Amino acid sequence: MTLRPIETKLVDDLFVQGGFVLNFTNQTFAEFFLHEVGIDIYDDAYASRGGSKGKRLIAFTQKAQPKAIAKALRGLWEYLQVDRPADATDSNRAKLSALIERLGGAPLSGGVVAEEEKSSRPQRPAEGTLAALEAEFLALSAMDERPQERGYAFERFLKRWFDTWGLDARSSFRTIGEQVDGSFQHDGTTYLVEAKWHRAQTNATMLHAFQGKIEERPIWTRGLHVSHAGYSEVSSAAFTSRRILLMDGQDIYIALNRRLDPAMVIREKARAASERKNPYAKVLELFP
């Protein structure tokens, strides 16, 4: 198992500066790897990209065993918290933690989370439960001949996914003159859900209709529009999101496959929407 290019970029951005790795000298860099991982980082095996500390680190992440890489990244994160605390943000922690978990390591602890949220959120779901959710999502594709049934199954899947991670989801419901595909709670905010599993990408007209539902409700209401096929560039250009986040099938699959907490995904999407006016920020971009 090797790092994806976008994961390599995360490691490079966090720990490497002009060939240096944090504030390590040659000696302390060698001592770090010997103590944390049990390897000689100055072995010729890690000089394939060059002899600098930064290039040896990247070569190590391409050649070493996954759990050894996870150990090294955990140790480097601890050094980063001391060496460059401004870079040890919750966002960077979440991204690196997701990578470490994919490599077989335990998630990074810490982060700015309210104590009441810690006590109210359940423990990480069992691996068997998460694997079953991933299999359920993949099985929806086999229902192509029954699109209406698949749509209902998609809604039920989303509710189970959100509930599994403690987001207090509700099934679809009808109010006067409108249908809502579901809802969930996140960071004290109620999100209404619109779920679409169509062959065609969602167009701007559909997005405007859903945004209208949200704007008719109290200002603390938000929306999550889920389109399995995604959104065309034309639709994205013609739609200005105010209180809506967008998620597609690839986002869901990556989150399921990498066992990402959907609450963490929603939080990062909301931040991207606020900071970069991008409600459609992809999970692969947010969690490289």
C-alpha positions in Angstrom: 0.0 0.0 0.0 1.5 3.3 -1.1 0.4 6.9 -0.5 -1.8 8.5 -3.1 -0.2 11.6 -4.7 -2.6 13.9 -2.8 -1.6 12.1 0.5 2.1 12.6 -0.4 1.3 16.3 -0.9 -0.3 16.5 2.6 2.8 15.0 4.2 5.1 17.3 2.2 3.0 20.4 3.1 2.9 19.6 6.8 6.4 18.5 7.5 8.8 19.5 4.7 10.2 22.9 4.0 12.9 23.3 1.4 14.4 19.9 2.0 14.2 20.2 5.8 11.8 18.2 8.0 10.5 20.4 10.8 13.5 21.5 12.9 15.4 18.1 12.7 19.1 18.1 12.3 20.7 15.1 10.5 21.4 13.5 13.8 18.0 14.1 15.4 16.3 13.0 12.2 18.1 9.7 12.3 17.4 9.3 16.0 13.7 10.0 15.5 13.3 7.2 12.9 15.4 4.7 14.9 13.3 5.4 18.0 9.9 5.7 16.5 10.0 3.2 13.6 13.2 1.2 14.2 14.8 1.9 10.8 17.8 3.7 9.5 16.4 6.6 7.5 19.9 7.2 6.0 20.0 3.8 4.4 20.4 4.0 0.6 16.9 2.5 0.2 15.5 5.9 1.1 17.8 8.0 -1.1 15.9 7.2 -4.4 14.5 10.8 -4.6 17.6 12.5 -3.2 19.7 12.9 -0.1 17.9 15.6 1.8 15.7 14.9 4.9 12.6 15.9 3.1 13.2 13.7 0.1 14.2 10.8 2.3 10.9 11.2 4.2 8.8 11.1 1.0 10.8 8.1 -0.2 10.1 6.4 3.1 6.4 6.9 2.7 6.5 5.2 -0.7 8.7 2.2 0.3 8.0 1.3 4.0 5.3 -0.9 5.4 1.9 0.9 6.0 2.1 0.6 9.8 5.6 1.9 9.9 4.5 4.9 7.9 1.6 5.4 10.3 4.0 5.3 13.3 6.3 7.9 11.7 3.4 10.2 10.8 2.1 10.1 14.3 5.5 11.0 15.7 6.0 13.8 13.2 2.6 15.2 14.2 3.7 15.3 17.9 6.8 17.2 16.8 4.7 19.6 14.6 2.6 20.5 17.6 5.7 21.8 19.4 7.7 23.1 16.4 4.9 24.8 14.4 1.8 24.8 16.6 0.0 27.3 14.2 0.0 24.4 11.7 -1.4 21.9 14.1 -5.0 22.8 13.3 -8.0 20.6 13.8 -8.4 20.5 10.0 -4.8 19.2 9.5 -5.3 16.8 12.4 -8.4 15.4 10.8 -6.7 14.9 7.4 -3.6 13.3 8.8 -5.6 11.2 11.1 -7.7 9.8 8.2 -4.4 8.9 6.4 -3.0 7.2 9.5 -6.2 5.2 9.9 -6.1 4.1 6.3 -2.5 2.8 6.9 -3.8 0.8 9.8 -2.9 3.1 12.7 -5.1 4.5 15.5 -6.6 7.9 14.9 -4.9 11.0 16.3 -6.4 12.2 19.6 -7.2 15.7 20.6 -8.7 18.6 18.7 -11.0 21.4 19.8 -14.2 19.6 20.6 -16.7 20.7 23.3 -16.8 18.4 26.3 -20.6 18.1 26.0 -20.2 17.0 22.4 -17.6 14.4 23.4 -19.9 12.9 26.0 -23.0 12.9 23.7 -21.3 11.4 20.6 -21.0 7.6 20.5 -17.8 5.7 20.3 -16.4 4.9 16.9 -18.7 2.3 15.3 -17.5 -1.2 15.0 -15.6 -2.2 11.9 -18.2 -4.7 11.0 -20.9 -2.0 11.1 -18.9 0.3 8.8 -18.1 -2.5 6.4 -21.8 -3.4 6.2 -22.6 0.3 5.4 -20.0 0.3 2.6 -21.4 -2.9 1.1 -25.0 -1.6 1.4 -24.0 1.6 -0.6 -22.3 -0.4 -3.3 -25.3 -2.8 -3.6 -27.6 0.2 -4.5 -26.0 0.2 -7.9 -27.4 -3.2 -8.6 -30.9 -1.7 -8.4 -30.7 0.2 -11.7 -33.8 -1.5 -13.1 -35.8 -0.3 -10.1 -35.0 3.4 -9.9 -37.9 4.4 -7.6 -37.1 1.6 -5.1 -33.4 2.5 -5.3 -34.3 6.1 -4.4 -36.1 5.0 -1.3 -33.3 2.6 -0.4 -30.8 5.5 -0.9 -32.7 7.6 1.6 -32.8 4.7 4.1 -29.1 4.2 3.7 -28.3 7.8 4.4 -30.3 7.7 7.6 -28.5 4.6 8.8 -25.1 6.2 7.9 -25.9 9.3 9.8 -27.4 7.4 12.8 -24.4 5.1 13.0 -22.2 8.1 13.7 -24.6 9.7 16.2 -26.2 12.5 14.0 -29.8 11.8 15.2 -31.2 11.3 11.7 -34.9 11.2 10.7 -36.6 9.5 7.8 -38.3 11.3 5.0 -41.4 13.3 5.9 -44.1 15.4 4.2 -45.2 18.8 5.2 -48.0 20.8 3.5 -47.2 20.8 -0.2 -43.7 19.4 0.0 -41.6 16.3 0.6 -38.3 16.3 2.6 -36.1 13.2 2.2 -34.8 13.4 5.8 -32.9 15.4 8.3 -30.1 15.2 10.9 -28.5 17.2 13.7 -24.9 18.5 13.4 -23.1 21.0 15.7 -26.5 22.2 17.0 -27.9 22.8 13.6 -30.7 21.0 11.8 -29.9 19.9 8.3 -32.6 18.9 5.8 -31.6 16.3 3.3 -32.5 16.1 -0.4 -31.3 12.7 -1.9 -31.1 12.1 -5.7 -29.9 8.9 -7.4 -30.4 9.7 -11.0 -28.3 8.8 -14.1 -28.1 12.5 -15.0 -26.2 15.1 -13.0 -28.3 17.4 -10.9 -29.1 20.7 -12.6 -29.4 24.2 -11.1 -33.2 24.2 -11.2 -33.3 21.3 -8.7 -30.8 23.1 -6.5 -32.8 26.3 -6.5 -35.9 24.4 -5.6 -34.2 22.8 -2.6 -32.7 26.1 -1.5 -36.2 27.5 -1.6 -37.3 24.9 1.0 -34.4 25.9 3.3 -35.0 29.6 3.0 -38.6 29.2 4.1 -37.4 27.9 7.4 -35.7 29.5 10.4 -32.2 30.9 9.7 -30.5 28.2 11.7 -31.7 25.5 9.2 -29.2 24.2 6.7 -29.4 21.8 3.8 -27.4 18.9 2.5 -28.1 18.1 -1.2 -26.9 14.6 -2.1 -26.7 13.8 -5.8 -25.1 10.4 -6.6 -24.3 11.5 -10.2 -22.9 14.8 -9.0 -23.4 18.3 -10.4 -22.5 19.7 -13.8 -20.2 22.7 -14.2 -23.0 24.6 -15.8 -25.3 23.9 -12.8 -22.5 24.9 -10.3 -22.0 28.2 -12.2 -25.7 28.9 -12.3 -26.3 28.3 -8.6 -25.2 30.3 -5.7 -25.5 28.4 -2.4 -26.5 30.3 0.7 -27.3 27.6 3.3 -26.7 24.4 1.3 -23.8 21.9 1.1 -23.4 19.5 -1.9 -22.3 15.9 -1.8 -22.0 13.3 -4.5 -21.7 9.6 -4.7 -17.9 9.7 -4.9 -17.8 11.7 -1.7 -19.9 9.1 0.1 -17.9 6.2 -1.2 -14.5 7.8 -0.2 -15.9 8.6 3.3 -17.3 5.1 3.7 -14.1 3.4 2.4 -11.8 5.5 4.6 -14.2 5.2 7.6 -14.5 9.0 7.9 -17.0 10.4 10.4 -19.7 12.2 8.3 -19.9 14.9 11.0 -16.2 15.7 10.2 -17.0 15.7 6.5 -19.9 18.1 6.9 -17.8 20.3 9.1 -15.0 20.6 6.5 -17.5 21.1 3.7 -19.2 23.9 5.7 -15.8 25.6 6.2 -15.0 25.4 2.5 -18.4 26.9 1.7 -17.8 29.8 4.1 -14.1 30.4 3.3 -14.0 29.7 -0.4 -17.6 29.9 -1.5 -17.4 26.3 -2.5 -20.3 24.2 -1.2 -19.2 21.3 -3.5 -15.7 20.9 -2.0 -14.8 17.2 -2.6 -13.9 14.8 0.2 -10.7 13.8 -1.6 -9.7 17.5 -1.6 -10.7 18.0 2.1 -9.1 14.8 3.3 -6.1 14.1 1.1 
